[in-house]
């Protein structure tokens, strides 16, 4: 009984879908076929155009910045490493790692 009701319901929905597909569609050429809710509606057309100029987004070329102003010279940093200091630091880090891993 349930299968028959389900089959009847499915066939009813199928026929309604097919009927909706074959219904006449209102066209803009014939205003008599417009739906009831859209009769007398006017279209809105913008009167003033909005223009965006890309020239305002271009950076100012009158200001020149030399690359030497932004570059840090390599001689200003002085790193000195000795073999003893490297071994000492690596032993400390290794011992810390071993303690944390337990």
N, CA, C and O atoms as a DFTB+ gen file, in Angstrom:
408 C
 N C O
     1  1       0.824      -1.196       0.000
     2  2       0.000       0.000       0.000
     3  2       0.868       1.261       0.000
     4  3       0.574       2.239      -0.687
     5  1       1.952       1.209       0.794
     6  2       2.840       2.374       0.863
     7  2       3.526       2.609      -0.476
     8  3       3.726       3.754      -0.883
     9  1       3.882       1.541      -1.152
    10  2       4.553       1.684      -2.445
    11  2       3.620       2.325      -3.466
    12  3       4.048       3.146      -4.277
    13  1       2.342       1.946      -3.423
    14  2       1.390       2.512      -4.376
    15  2       1.167       3.992      -4.108
    16  3       1.100       4.788      -5.045
    17  1       1.051       4.371      -2.827
    18  2       0.885       5.792      -2.499
    19  2       2.106       6.597      -2.909
    20  3       1.983       7.709      -3.422
    21  1       3.274       6.035      -2.683
    22  2       4.504       6.720      -3.074
    23  2       4.583       6.855      -4.588
    24  3       5.013       7.891      -5.094
    25  1       4.175       5.826      -5.311
    26  2       4.191       5.870      -6.767
    27  2       3.193       6.896      -7.296
    28  3       3.512       7.628      -8.233
    29  1       1.994       6.967      -6.719
    30  2       0.991       7.950      -7.130
    31  2       1.484       9.370      -6.838
    32  3       1.305      10.275      -7.654
    33  1       2.098       9.557      -5.682
    34  2       2.633      10.883      -5.347
    35  2       3.739      11.294      -6.312
    36  3       3.781      12.441      -6.756
    37  1       4.635      10.366      -6.638
    38  2       5.737      10.671      -7.559
    39  2       5.200      10.991      -8.950
    40  3       5.683      11.920      -9.597
    41  1       4.207      10.234      -9.417
    42  2       3.634      10.528     -10.726
    43  2       2.909      11.870     -10.737
    44  3       2.963      12.596     -11.730
    45  1       2.239      12.199      -9.654
    46  2       1.577      13.501      -9.566
    47  2       2.572      14.642      -9.617
    48  3       2.343      15.633     -10.311
    49  1       3.674      14.518      -8.891
    50  2       4.711      15.560      -8.909
    51  2       5.335      15.671     -10.296
    52  3       5.639      16.772     -10.754
    53  1       5.525      14.543     -10.961
    54  2       6.108      14.552     -12.299
    55  2       5.192      15.267     -13.282
    56  3       5.658      16.049     -14.112
    57  1       3.897      15.004     -13.194
    58  2       2.966      15.681     -14.105
    59  2       2.895      17.177     -13.822
    60  3       2.770      17.976     -14.750
    61  1       2.973      17.564     -12.556
    62  2       2.974      18.995     -12.235
    63  2       4.232      19.677     -12.760
    64  3       4.170      20.807     -13.244
    65  1       5.372      18.998     -12.666
    66  2       6.621      19.573     -13.187
    67  2       6.562      19.726     -14.697
    68  3       6.994      20.743     -15.238
    69  1       6.029      18.722     -15.377
    70  2       5.919      18.813     -16.833
    71  2       4.944      19.902     -17.248
    72  3       5.178      20.596     -18.237
    73  1       3.857      20.059     -16.508
    74  2       2.890      21.101     -16.817
    75  2       3.504      22.484     -16.603
    76  3       3.228      23.410     -17.365
    77  1       4.328      22.625     -15.577
    78  2       4.977      23.917     -15.323
    79  2       5.975      24.253     -16.422
    80  3       6.170      25.423     -16.750
    81  1       6.607      23.231     -16.991
    82  2       7.573      23.488     -18.060
    83  2       6.891      23.917     -19.347
    84  3       7.456      24.693     -20.118
    85  1       5.700      23.428     -19.587
    86  2       5.020      23.754     -20.834
    87  2       4.145      24.991     -20.717
    88  3       3.541      25.389     -21.713
    89  1       4.047      25.616     -19.560
    90  2       3.224      26.814     -19.398
    91  2       3.829      27.958     -20.197
    92  3       5.043      28.009     -20.392
    93  1       2.994      28.865     -20.656
    94  2       3.477      29.984     -21.464
    95  2       4.242      30.958     -20.577
    96  3       3.794      31.311     -19.486
    97  1       5.380      31.377     -21.054
    98  2       6.216      32.320     -20.325
    99  2       5.866      33.737     -20.771
   100  3       5.714      33.977     -21.969
   101  1       5.735      34.680     -19.838
   102  2       5.464      36.064     -20.237
   103  2       6.691      36.669     -20.910
   104  3       7.822      36.424     -20.491
   105  1       6.466      37.439     -21.926
   106  2       7.559      38.086     -22.651
   107  2       7.517      39.575     -22.404
   108  3       6.491      40.131     -22.013
   109  1       8.643      40.210     -22.636
   110  2       8.694      41.666     -22.464
   111  2       8.093      42.378     -23.662
   112  3       7.762      43.561     -23.575
   113  1       7.947      41.672     -24.787
   114  2       7.379      42.305     -25.971
   115  2       5.873      42.502     -25.826
   116  3       5.315      43.455     -26.369
   117  1       5.225      41.615     -25.105
   118  2       3.787      41.712     -24.929
   119  2       3.484      42.053     -23.473
   120  3       3.491      41.154     -22.632
   121  1       3.217      43.318     -23.143
   122  2       2.993      43.697     -21.751
   123  2       1.697      43.144     -21.174
   124  3       1.501      43.190     -19.960
   125  1       0.799      42.618     -22.023
   126  2      -0.453      42.075     -21.509
   127  2      -0.211      40.771     -20.752
   128  3      -1.048      40.369     -19.945
   129  1       0.916      40.103     -20.996
   130  2       1.202      38.831     -20.350
   131  2       2.061      38.977     -19.095
   132  3       2.507      37.969     -18.547
   133  1       2.302      40.187     -18.629
   134  2       3.107      40.366     -17.419
   135  2       2.335      39.866     -16.209
   136  3       1.109      39.979     -16.176
   137  1       3.011      39.326     -15.233
   138  2       2.332      38.836     -14.031
   139  2       1.644      39.971     -13.289
   140  3       2.000      41.138     -13.453
   141  1       0.668      39.625     -12.480
   142  2      -0.150      40.626     -11.803
   143  2       0.663      41.490     -10.855
   144  3       0.375      42.679     -10.716
   145  1       1.670      40.928     -10.200
   146  2       2.454      41.692      -9.240
   147  2       3.405      42.685      -9.870
   148  3       3.929      43.557      -9.177
   149  1       3.643      42.575     -11.179
   150  2       4.620      43.431     -11.840
   151  2       3.993      44.417     -12.813
   152  3       4.706      45.058     -13.585
   153  1       2.678      44.548     -12.790
   154  2       2.024      45.507     -13.688
   155  2       2.196      46.922     -13.132
   156  3       2.030      47.150     -11.934
   157  1       2.521      47.842     -13.991
   158  2       2.668      49.238     -13.593
   159  2       4.023      49.556     -12.965
   160  3       4.207      50.653     -12.438
   161  1       4.962      48.637     -13.008
   162  2       6.288      48.873     -12.428
   163  2       7.152      49.571     -13.467
   164  3       7.190      49.154     -14.625
   165  1       7.841      50.625     -13.065
   166  2       8.693      51.368     -13.985
   167  2      10.139      50.927     -13.807
   168  3      10.550      50.529     -12.717
   169  1      10.887      51.001     -14.869
   170  2      12.307      50.662     -14.781
   171  2      13.085      51.898     -14.343
   172  3      12.715      53.027     -14.667
   173  1      14.164      51.670     -13.605
   174  2      14.978      52.768     -13.096
   175  2      16.286      52.816     -13.884
   176  3      17.000      51.818     -13.982
   177  1      16.586      53.976     -14.438
   178  2      17.815      54.176     -15.193
   179  2      18.612      55.256     -14.486
   180  3      18.093      56.333     -14.191
   181  1      19.884      54.960     -14.212
   182  2      20.757      55.916     -13.532
   183  2      20.975      57.128     -14.439
   184  3      21.281      56.976     -15.622
   185  1      20.815      58.331     -13.880
   186  2      20.933      59.548     -14.685
   187  2      22.371      60.038     -14.780
   188  3      22.783      60.549     -15.822
   189  1      23.133      59.891     -13.711
   190  2      24.526      60.350     -13.732
   191  2      25.447      59.124     -13.680
   192  3      25.240      58.207     -12.886
   193  1      26.457      59.133     -14.537
   194  2      27.387      58.013     -14.570
   195  2      28.482      58.204     -13.533
   196  3      28.935      59.321     -13.286
   197  1      28.888      57.125     -12.947
   198  2      29.983      57.148     -11.982
   199  2      31.254      56.770     -12.722
   200  3      31.351      55.678     -13.282
   201  1      32.230      57.672     -12.727
   202  2      33.488      57.398     -13.418
   203  2      34.618      57.353     -12.401
   204  3      34.704      58.196     -11.509
   205  1      35.471      56.366     -12.548
   206  2      36.638      56.215     -11.684
   207  2      37.870      56.381     -12.554
   208  3      38.051      55.668     -13.540
   209  1      38.702      57.316     -12.183
   210  2      39.912      57.564     -12.957
   211  2      41.065      56.777     -12.345
   212  3      41.343      56.891     -11.151
   213  1      41.720      55.994     -13.156
   214  2      42.836      55.191     -12.681
   215  2      44.079      56.046     -12.460
   216  3      45.012      55.606     -11.788
   217  1      44.111      57.247     -13.005
   218  2      45.267      58.119     -12.844
   219  2      45.464      58.535     -11.388
   220  3      46.588      58.805     -10.966
   221  1      44.400      58.587     -10.637
   222  2      44.530      59.003      -9.246
   223  2      45.198      57.923      -8.391
   224  3      45.669      58.221      -7.293
   225  1      45.249      56.687      -8.865
   226  2      45.854      55.602      -8.112
   227  2      47.330      55.395      -8.437
   228  3      47.994      54.593      -7.780
   229  1      47.850      56.095      -9.425
   230  2      49.253      55.956      -9.806
   231  2      50.121      56.667      -8.769
   232  3      49.808      57.795      -8.388
   233  1      51.210      56.035      -8.297
   234  2      52.070      56.705      -7.320
   235  2      52.780      57.921      -7.920
   236  3      52.979      58.021      -9.131
   237  1      53.140      58.809      -7.055
   238  2      53.776      60.051      -7.490
   239  2      55.191      59.752      -7.974
   240  3      55.982      59.143      -7.254
   241  1      55.507      60.180      -9.190
   242  2      56.840      59.944      -9.753
   243  2      57.779      61.118      -9.512
   244  3      58.953      61.047      -9.875
   245  1      57.298      62.175      -8.920
   246  2      58.147      63.329      -8.671
   247  2      59.108      63.062      -7.513
   248  3      60.160      63.696      -7.431
   249  1      58.765      62.140      -6.621
   250  2      59.616      61.824      -5.486
   251  2      60.496      60.653      -5.878
   252  3      59.998      59.588      -6.243
   253  1      61.804      60.849      -5.804
   254  2      62.752      59.790      -6.149
   255  2      63.489      59.353      -4.889
   256  3      64.062      60.173      -4.171
   257  1      63.463      58.045      -4.632
   258  2      64.182      57.518      -3.477
   259  2      65.271      56.594      -3.987
   260  3      65.003      55.613      -4.681
   261  1      66.487      56.920      -3.638
   262  2      67.615      56.111      -4.083
   263  2      67.618      54.778      -3.352
   264  3      67.149      54.686      -2.218
   265  1      68.146      53.746      -3.997
   266  2      68.187      52.436      -3.365
   267  2      69.120      52.397      -2.164
   268  3      68.963      51.539      -1.295
   269  1      70.059      53.280      -2.097
   270  2      70.976      53.280      -0.960
   271  2      70.264      53.692       0.321
   272  3      70.758      53.418       1.415
   273  1      69.116      54.343       0.204
   274  2      68.353      54.715       1.395
   275  2      67.695      53.506       2.042
   276  3      67.473      53.499       3.253
   277  1      67.381      52.489       1.259
   278  2      66.673      51.331       1.787
   279  2      67.573      50.132       2.022
   280  3      67.143      49.163       2.646
   281  1      68.780      50.166       1.554
   282  2      69.694      49.026       1.644
   283  2      70.588      49.164       2.874
   284  3      71.214      50.204       3.081
   285  1      70.644      48.104       3.692
   286  2      71.520      48.103       4.856
   287  2      72.829      47.444       4.446
   288  3      72.836      46.330       3.922
   289  1      73.911      48.123       4.683
   290  2      75.214      47.594       4.275
   291  2      75.568      46.378       5.105
   292  3      75.257      46.304       6.294
   293  1      76.225      45.426       4.461
   294  2      76.563      44.182       5.151
   295  2      77.671      44.375       6.181
   296  3      77.805      43.546       7.081
   297  1      78.454      45.415       6.086
   298  2      79.548      45.635       7.020
   299  2      79.100      46.171       8.368
   300  3      79.910      46.256       9.291
   301  1      77.844      46.530       8.502
   302  2      77.387      47.088       9.756
   303  2      77.122      46.038      10.816
   304  3      77.038      46.367      12.000
   305  1      76.989      44.781      10.418
   306  2      76.787      43.697      11.367
   307  2      78.091      42.937      11.515
   308  3      78.748      42.599      10.530
   309  1      78.454      42.673      12.762
   310  2      79.704      41.958      12.984
   311  2      79.375      40.691      13.773
   312  3      79.003      40.752      14.945
   313  1      79.517      39.555      13.114
   314  2      79.288      38.274      13.761
   315  2      80.633      37.578      13.896
   316  3      81.385      37.432      12.933
   317  1      80.905      37.161      15.106
   318  2      82.142      36.411      15.295
   319  2      81.801      35.132      16.047
   320  3      81.205      35.173      17.124
   321  1      82.179      34.013      15.480
   322  2      81.947      32.719      16.087
   323  2      83.279      32.009      16.259
   324  3      84.163      32.063      15.404
   325  1      83.384      31.356      17.378
   326  2      84.563      30.504      17.572
   327  2      84.064      29.075      17.703
   328  3      82.889      28.843      17.991
   329  1      84.938      28.140      17.497
   330  2      84.571      26.735      17.565
   331  2      84.136      26.347      18.972
   332  3      83.241      25.520      19.142
   333  1      84.768      26.943      19.979
   334  2      84.399      26.646      21.368
   335  2      82.994      27.140      21.703
   336  3      82.219      26.430      22.344
   337  1      82.671      28.342      21.273
   338  2      81.347      28.879      21.576
   339  2      80.254      28.081      20.860
   340  3      79.172      27.883      21.413
   341  1      80.528      27.622      19.639
   342  2      79.556      26.798      18.932
   343  2      79.329      25.470      19.637
   344  3      78.188      25.030      19.779
   345  1      80.401      24.831      20.076
   346  2      80.271      23.552      20.785
   347  2      79.538      23.734      22.111
   348  3      78.708      22.906      22.485
   349  1      79.845      24.819      22.819
   350  2      79.207      25.082      24.109
   351  2      77.700      25.302      23.941
   352  3      76.900      24.745      24.693
   353  1      77.319      26.114      22.953
   354  2      75.903      26.376      22.706
   355  2      75.164      25.124      22.231
   356  3      74.027      24.882      22.636
   357  1      75.806      24.330      21.376
   358  2      75.142      23.122      20.895
   359  2      74.995      22.093      22.013
   360  3      74.005      21.362      22.040
   361  1      75.969      22.017      22.945
   362  2      75.831      21.106      24.090
   363  2      74.675      21.540      24.990
   364  3      73.926      20.699      25.487
   365  1      74.531      22.835      25.200
   366  2      73.437      23.345      26.031
   367  2      72.090      23.018      25.385
   368  3      71.167      22.556      26.056
   369  1      71.989      23.260      24.097
   370  2      70.729      22.980      23.397
   371  2      70.416      21.485      23.362
   372  3      69.259      21.085      23.490
   373  1      71.455      20.660      23.187
   374  2      71.253      19.208      23.160
   375  2      70.799      18.702      24.519
   376  3      69.905      17.858      24.599
   377  1      71.407      19.209      25.596
   378  2      71.003      18.791      26.940
   379  2      69.567      19.225      27.247
   380  3      68.816      18.475      27.870
   381  1      69.183      20.424      26.818
   382  2      67.803      20.887      27.017
   383  2      66.826      19.991      26.260
   384  3      65.764      19.637      26.771
   385  1      67.200      19.636      25.047
   386  2      66.323      18.794      24.227
   387  2      66.167      17.405      24.852
   388  3      65.074      16.839      24.861
   389  1      67.280      16.862      25.376
   390  2      67.217      15.550      26.004
   391  2      66.341      15.557      27.271
   392  3      65.601      14.608      27.530
   393  1      66.442      16.644      28.052
   394  2      65.610      16.755      29.255
   395  2      64.126      16.884      28.906
   396  3      63.273      16.306      29.579
   397  1      63.824      17.642      27.854
   398  2      62.427      17.833      27.472
   399  2      61.835      16.608      26.815
   400  3      60.623      16.402      26.874
   401  1      62.662      15.790      26.192
   402  2      62.133      14.621      25.507
   403  2      61.837      13.461      26.438
   404  3      61.194      12.491      26.036
   405  1      62.301      13.550      27.688
   406  2      62.032      12.447      28.628
   407  2      60.679      12.494      29.205
   408  3      60.319      11.632      30.007
